[in-house]
Amino acid sequence: MLAKLTAKNQLTLPKAIISHFPGVAYFDVSAESGRIVLAPVRVNQADVVRDKLAELGIEQSDVRDAIRWARENR
């Protein structure tokens, strides 16, 4: 089966292939011996949240303080 590379470096995977990976939205991409290798990845939503908090510079102590504030101001 063929998958065409677009001008935006995107590939559309054939339905016959992707049907073997129900529920998978992300793939790890690597190059091995001149081949592109895709491996299905199931993203842990907790990891997504942790990454976003880190990106925003929010630390564990900030979360603890916010929870304490919310409980005191019910």
N, C-alpha and C positions, 0 to 999 in steps of 0.2 A: 504494500500500500504506500501511497505517496502522501506527504504532507508538504504543502508549499510554504516557504518562508515569505512573509509579506515585507513591504518596504519599512514597516515599523518593527521588524525583527520578531514577528509573532508567528506561531504555528497553530494550525487547527488540527487536532488529533482526530483520526478517523473514528466514527461512532463504533465500529466493530471492535476497535481496540479499547476505547475508553469504557465500553460497557462491561469490561472485566474488572473495573475499579469503581463500583457504585459508592457514592457518597464522598469520593475523594475530590477535593478542590485544589489541592496543592501537590506539586511534585518537586522533589529535590533533583536538580539538574547538574550533571557532571560530564566531563569529557574523559573517555578511557580508550586508549589505543585507536585514536582517530574516529571514535564514535561518540554520539551524544547519548547519554544514558539518563533515563527518567526513572525515579523511584517514588512511589506514592508516599505521601506524608500526611498523617492525621494531626492537624494542629491542635494542641491542647489550649483551650480557651483561657485557662489560667495563665499560661505563658504569654498569650497575647496581651492580657491585662497587665501583667508584670512588665512587659516590654514598653507598653504605653506609659505606665507610671514612671519608669526609668527615663523615658524620652522627655517627660514633663518635669523631671527633677523632683518627683514626689517620693519621699523616703518613708520607711516603715514608721518612724516617729510621727510624721505628718498625719498618717492614717490613724494612728493611735490617738493623737490629739483631736482629730476631727470626730472620731467615735465618742470620745469623752465629752466633747462640746455638745454633740447631738443628744447624748443621754441626759445631760444636765439641763438642756433647753427644750424638753418635751412639751 
